[in-house]
Amino acid sequence: MRNLIEIAEDAKNAKREVAKLDTSMKNNAINKIADALLAKTDEILAANQKDLDLARENGMNEGLIDRLTLTAKRIEGIAEGCRQVAALADPVGELLWQKIRPNGLKIGLKRVAMGVIGMIYEARPNVTVDAAVLCFKAGSACILRSGKEAFHSSMCLTNVMREALKECNITPNAINILEDTSRQTATEMMRLNGYIDVLIPRGGAGLIKSVVQNATVPVIETGTGNCHVYIDSQADMNMAVNILVNSKCQRISVCNAAESLLVHESVAKDFLPLAAKELAKSNVIIHGCSKTKEILGDNIILATEDDYATEYLNYEISVKIVSSLDEAIDHINKYNTGHSECIVTDSYAASQRFLDEVDAAAVYVNASTRFTDGFEFGFGAEIGISTQKLHARGPMGLEVLTSQKYVILGNGQVRV
């Protein structure tokens, strides 16, 4: 087993080789990885089952178990994500602009590989592949640190990918994973200055907070998702119900699932019973304001301030009836995490105000929040969803994983 410094040295050496690979070599390797994932499906599922058995023994909640679970269909989806990344334009070497100065200097800005990208993430084995192939296509080596809950799955996936690289005569050290999942090693990884060029955490609020507070290497902060669906006074009721149920129930364990429902008071009596009936099919627990309880009855739990700020990642939702679009926007901007927000409305004016005034990485009109995803946005796989505002915001694909370099062409100019 390689220790952290050995892995860091291997990745640092590998980054030079990866940065020099041409697009066809990278694409061929990524397609080989996709083929290998499908060929090794049974092996991957067996490793995943070990993680699932341990998770249930340790009492992991069903939302997190869903994140941890791999199926043959999900592995097919991961492989398809790889192929989409291979099909994307290679950002490395792209000339963004070039200008000629009065003295004849040609100054240009081009995209270049980042170097070594670190990822710390929790019980989501699919991230192992997503991160690895995106970093590789962007010309960088990676160091991955999976949560212990996904240890067997992540190790198996990494070994499959490393073997695929070997078959392509590419150093397997382009993709690395820590076998030591202790907190101490994670903290040491956060301080690998001189080895890791950027670190990306992906997981719950506790993990992200720990990385932001402890890291000395540059960090791109991904965020939790306290996402809202607001039903405006001029909403189509059937559309609103469909969007709400999809946003909340289609997959509860993800950061783009809706956790809070806001309803304009003028349509609350019509909409809430329809919504409650559909949510009940998935046994969704409703935490509602006092007006919500008046409409839906005593089976509704009275919502607290904490409820409005909670990312449940479960079959639960907070509900608040608001008197205006202004109140809805104010409520969202107070409690959201800057991830994904939705308005359902037939009013163009309301939709444009919502788009302009809601502070989030992705803002929707008449569509489910579940689309905030690199795959759905056409990026192939994603490395995470940034809720910060420096360098990257929203689903992060290939371009975000590159840096920039100024290139200057002269013919003997000297500064006077």
C-alpha positions in Angstrom: 0.0 0.0 0.0 1.4 3.4 -1.0 1.4 6.1 1.7 0.1 9.6 1.0 3.5 11.1 0.1 4.3 8.2 -2.3 0.9 8.7 -4.0 1.5 12.5 -4.2 5.0 12.0 -5.7 3.5 9.5 -8.2 0.7 11.9 -9.2 3.2 14.8 -9.5 5.3 12.8 -11.8 2.3 11.6 -13.8 0.9 15.0 -14.4 3.7 15.9 -16.9 2.9 12.8 -18.9 -0.9 13.4 -18.9 -0.5 17.0 -19.9 1.4 15.9 -23.0 -1.2 13.4 -24.2 -3.0 14.5 -27.3 -6.8 14.5 -27.5 -7.1 11.1 -29.4 -4.9 9.4 -26.8 -7.0 10.7 -23.9 -10.3 9.9 -25.6 -9.2 6.3 -26.5 -8.2 5.7 -22.8 -11.5 7.1 -21.5 -13.4 4.8 -23.9 -11.3 1.9 -22.7 -12.3 2.8 -19.2 -16.0 2.7 -20.2 -15.5 -0.7 -21.8 -13.7 -2.0 -18.7 -16.4 -0.8 -16.4 -19.0 -2.7 -18.3 -16.8 -5.8 -18.6 -16.1 -5.8 -14.8 -19.7 -5.1 -13.8 -20.0 -8.3 -11.7 -16.8 -7.6 -9.9 -17.8 -4.0 -9.2 -21.2 -5.0 -7.9 -19.6 -7.6 -5.6 -17.4 -4.9 -4.1 -20.3 -2.6 -3.8 -22.3 -5.2 -1.9 -19.6 -5.3 0.8 -20.0 -1.6 1.3 -23.8 -1.9 1.4 -23.7 -4.7 3.9 -21.4 -2.7 6.2 -23.6 0.4 5.8 -26.7 -1.4 6.9 -24.9 -3.0 9.8 -23.9 0.5 10.9 -27.4 1.9 10.5 -26.8 4.3 7.5 -30.1 6.0 6.5 -31.8 5.0 3.3 -31.0 8.3 1.5 -27.2 7.7 1.9 -27.6 4.1 1.1 -29.2 5.1 -2.2 -26.1 7.3 -2.9 -23.9 4.3 -2.1 -25.7 1.8 -4.2 -24.5 0.7 -7.6 -26.6 -1.4 -10.0 -25.9 -2.7 -13.5 -28.0 0.2 -14.9 -26.1 2.7 -12.8 -22.8 1.3 -14.0 -24.1 1.6 -17.6 -24.9 5.2 -16.8 -21.4 5.8 -15.5 -19.8 4.2 -18.6 -22.0 6.4 -20.8 -20.9 9.4 -18.8 -17.3 8.4 -19.7 -18.1 8.2 -23.4 -19.8 11.6 -23.3 -16.6 13.1 -21.7 -14.5 11.4 -24.5 -16.8 13.0 -27.1 -16.5 16.5 -25.6 -14.1 19.1 -27.1 -10.7 19.0 -25.4 -10.2 22.3 -23.5 -6.5 21.9 -23.1 -4.6 24.2 -25.5 -7.6 26.2 -26.5 -6.6 29.7 -27.4 -9.2 32.0 -25.7 -8.0 35.2 -27.4 -5.0 36.9 -29.0 -4.2 40.6 -29.4 -1.4 42.5 -31.1 0.0 45.3 -29.1 1.2 48.6 -30.7 4.8 47.3 -30.2 4.1 44.2 -32.2 3.9 41.8 -29.4 1.2 39.1 -29.9 -0.3 38.3 -26.5 -2.7 35.4 -26.1 -4.5 33.5 -23.4 -4.8 29.7 -23.6 -6.2 26.9 -21.5 -3.7 24.6 -19.8 -3.8 21.6 -17.6 -4.2 22.3 -13.8 -1.6 19.7 -12.8 -2.8 17.5 -9.8 -6.4 17.7 -8.7 -7.5 16.3 -5.4 -11.0 15.1 -4.6 -12.3 14.3 -1.1 -15.8 12.9 -1.2 -18.2 10.7 0.8 -20.3 7.6 0.0 -20.7 8.1 -3.7 -18.7 5.6 -5.7 -19.8 7.1 -9.0 -17.8 10.2 -8.1 -14.7 8.0 -8.3 -15.1 7.5 -12.0 -16.6 11.0 -12.8 -13.7 12.8 -11.1 -11.0 10.5 -12.6 -12.1 10.8 -16.2 -12.8 14.5 -16.1 -9.4 15.3 -14.5 -7.8 13.0 -17.1 -9.5 14.6 -20.1 -8.6 18.0 -18.7 -4.9 16.9 -18.8 -4.4 16.4 -15.1 -3.5 13.6 -12.7 -5.8 13.1 -9.7 -5.7 12.0 -6.1 -9.0 10.7 -4.8 -10.0 10.2 -1.2 -13.3 8.3 -0.9 -15.3 8.0 2.3 -14.8 4.8 4.2 -18.4 3.8 3.5 -17.6 3.4 -0.2 -14.1 2.0 0.2 -14.5 -1.4 -1.5 -16.5 0.1 -4.4 -14.1 3.0 -5.0 -11.0 0.8 -4.8 -12.5 -1.6 -7.3 -13.5 1.1 -9.7 -10.0 2.7 -9.4 -8.2 -0.6 -10.1 -10.4 -1.1 -13.2 -9.5 2.4 -14.5 -5.8 2.0 -13.7 -5.7 -1.3 -15.6 -7.4 0.3 -18.6 -4.8 3.1 -18.6 -2.0 0.4 -18.6 -3.5 -1.3 -21.6 -3.2 2.1 -23.4 0.4 2.4 -22.4 -0.4 5.4 -20.1 0.9 5.6 -16.6 -1.8 4.3 -14.1 -0.6 7.0 -11.7 -2.7 9.4 -13.6 -5.5 8.1 -11.4 -4.8 7.5 -7.7 -6.8 6.7 -4.6 -6.0 6.7 -0.9 -6.3 3.3 0.7 -6.1 5.0 4.1 -9.5 6.6 4.8 -8.6 8.0 8.2 -9.4 11.6 9.1 -5.7 12.2 9.8 -4.8 11.2 6.3 -7.6 13.4 4.9 -6.3 16.4 6.8 -2.7 15.7 5.6 -4.1 15.6 2.0 -5.7 19.0 2.5 -2.2 20.4 3.2 -0.2 18.9 0.3 1.1 22.2 -0.9 3.6 21.6 -3.7 1.7 18.5 -4.8 -2.0 19.3 -5.1 -2.9 22.3 -7.3 -6.5 22.4 -6.4 -8.7 20.4 -3.9 -12.4 19.8 -4.5 -14.6 18.4 -1.6 -17.9 16.8 -2.5 -20.3 15.7 0.1 -22.3 16.9 3.1 -22.0 20.2 5.0 -19.6 18.7 7.6 -17.1 17.5 5.0 -17.1 20.7 3.1 -16.7 22.8 6.2 -13.8 20.6 7.3 -12.0 21.0 4.0 -12.6 24.8 3.8 -11.3 25.3 7.4 -8.3 22.9 7.3 -7.0 23.1 3.7 -3.9 25.1 2.9 -4.1 24.2 -0.8 -6.5 26.1 -3.0 -10.1 24.8 -2.7 -13.2 24.9 -5.0 -16.1 24.7 -2.6 -19.0 22.5 -3.6 -22.2 23.0 -1.6 -25.1 21.3 0.0 -28.5 21.7 -1.6 -31.4 23.3 0.3 -33.4 23.8 -2.9 -36.8 25.4 -3.2 -39.8 25.1 -5.5 -42.1 28.2 -5.5 -45.6 27.9 -6.8 -46.6 31.3 -8.0 -50.1 32.8 -8.1 -50.2 32.3 -11.8 -48.9 28.7 -11.9 -50.5 25.8 -13.9 -51.5 23.5 -11.1 -50.9 20.2 -12.9 -47.5 21.3 -14.1 -46.7 22.6 -10.6 -47.5 19.2 -9.0 -45.4 17.3 -11.5 -42.4 19.6 -11.1 -42.7 19.4 -7.3 -43.0 15.6 -7.1 -40.1 15.1 -9.5 -37.9 17.7 -7.7 -38.6 16.1 -4.3 -39.1 12.4 -4.9 -37.3 11.3 -8.1 -34.1 10.8 -6.1 -34.1 12.0 -2.5 -30.4 11.6 -1.8 -29.0 14.2 -4.2 -28.1 17.8 -3.7 -30.4 19.1 -6.4 -33.5 17.5 -4.8 -36.1 20.0 -3.5 -36.2 20.3 0.3 -38.7 23.2 0.6 -42.0 24.2 -1.0 -43.3 27.8 -1.1 -46.8 28.4 -2.2 -48.5 31.8 -3.0 -51.5 32.2 -0.6 -53.9 32.8 -3.5 -53.5 29.3 -4.8 -52.6 27.4 -1.5 -56.1 26.0 -0.9 -56.2 24.5 -4.4 -52.6 23.4 -4.7 -51.6 22.0 -1.4 -54.2 19.2 -1.3 -53.1 18.1 -4.8 -49.5 18.2 -3.8 -50.0 16.4 -0.5 -51.9 13.6 -2.3 -49.1 13.0 -4.7 -46.3 13.4 -2.1 -48.2 10.9 0.1 -47.6 8.2 -2.6 -43.9 8.4 -1.5 -44.7 8.8 2.2 -43.2 12.3 2.2 -43.4 13.9 5.7 -44.5 17.5 5.5 -43.2 20.2 7.9 -45.6 23.1 7.3 -46.3 26.6 8.6 -49.5 27.2 10.6 -51.4 28.1 7.5 -50.4 24.9 5.8 -51.7 23.0 8.9 -55.0 24.8 8.6 -55.4 23.6 5.0 -53.9 20.1 5.3 -54.8 19.2 8.9 -53.1 18.0 12.1 -51.0 15.3 10.4 -48.7 18.1 9.3 -45.7 18.8 11.5 -45.4 22.4 12.5 -42.3 23.8 10.7 -39.5 25.4 12.7 -36.7 27.8 11.5 -34.4 24.8 11.5 -36.7 23.0 9.1 -36.5 25.8 6.6 -32.7 25.6 6.7 -32.5 21.8 6.5 -31.3 19.7 3.6 -33.3 16.5 4.5 -31.9 14.1 1.9 -35.0 12.1 2.9 -38.7 11.8 2.2 -39.4 15.1 4.1 -40.1 18.6 2.9 -40.8 22.0 4.5 -43.7 24.1 3.3 -44.5 27.8 3.7 -47.4 29.8 2.4 -46.2 33.3 1.2 -48.1 36.4 0.4 -46.1 37.6 -2.5 -43.3 37.0 -4.9 -41.2 39.3 -2.8 -41.7 37.2 0.3 -40.8 34.0 -1.7 -37.6 35.5 -3.0 -36.6 36.9 0.4 -37.3 33.5 2.0 -35.2 31.6 -0.6 -32.3 34.0 -0.3 -32.4 33.7 3.5 -32.4 29.9 3.7 -31.0 28.6 0.4 -27.5 27.3 0.0 -27.0 28.9 -3.4 -27.6 25.7 -5.4 -30.9 25.3 -7.4 -34.2 27.2 -7.2 -37.4 26.9 -9.2 -40.5 29.1 -9.9 -43.6 27.6 -11.5 -45.5 30.4 -13.2 -47.2 31.5 -16.3 -46.2 35.1 -15.6 -43.3 36.3 -17.7 -42.7 39.3 -15.4 -42.6 37.0 -12.3 -40.3 34.6 -14.0 -37.8 37.3 -14.9 -37.8 38.8 -11.5 -37.2 35.4 -10.0 -34.3 34.7 -12.4 -32.7 38.1 -11.7 -33.2 38.3 -7.9 -32.7 34.8 -6.6 -29.1 34.2 -5.6 -28.2 30.6 -6.7 -26.0 28.8 -9.1 -29.0 27.5 -11.1 -32.4 29.2 -11.3 -35.3 27.5 -13.1 -38.6 28.6 -14.6 -41.1 25.8 -15.0 -38.6 22.9 -14.7 -37.5 20.5 -12.0 -34.4 21.3 -9.9 -33.2 17.8 -10.7 -31.6 19.0 -13.9 -28.7 20.7 -12.2 -26.2 18.1 -13.2 -23.2 18.0 -15.5 -24.7 15.1 -17.5 -28.0 16.9 -18.0 -26.2 20.2 -18.9 -24.3 18.4 -21.7 -20.9 18.3 -19.8 -20.7 14.5 -19.6 -19.9 13.6 -16.1 -19.4 16.4 -13.5 -16.8 16.8 -10.8 -19.3 18.6 -8.5 -21.6 21.6 -8.3 -20.0 24.7 -7.0 -22.0 27.1 -4.9 -19.2 29.6 -4.5 -18.6 32.5 -6.8 -14.9 32.6 -7.5 -13.6 30.7 -10.6 -16.5 28.3 -10.8 -20.2 28.2 -10.1 -22.8 25.5 -10.8 -22.1 22.1 -12.4 -18.3 21.8 -13.0 -17.2 20.2 -16.3 -13.9 20.2 -18.2 -13.3 23.9 -18.6 -13.4 24.6 -14.9 -10.7 21.9 -14.4 -8.2 23.8 -16.4 -6.0 26.9 -15.7 -4.9 29.6 -18.0 -1.5 30.7 -19.4 -0.6 33.9 -21.2 1.6 33.2 -24.3 3.5 36.1 -25.8 5.2 36.1 -29.2 7.7 38.7 -30.1 10.5 39.5 -32.6 13.1 41.1 -30.4 11.0 43.7 -28.4 12.5 45.1 -25.2 10.8 47.3 -22.7 12.0 50.9 -22.4 
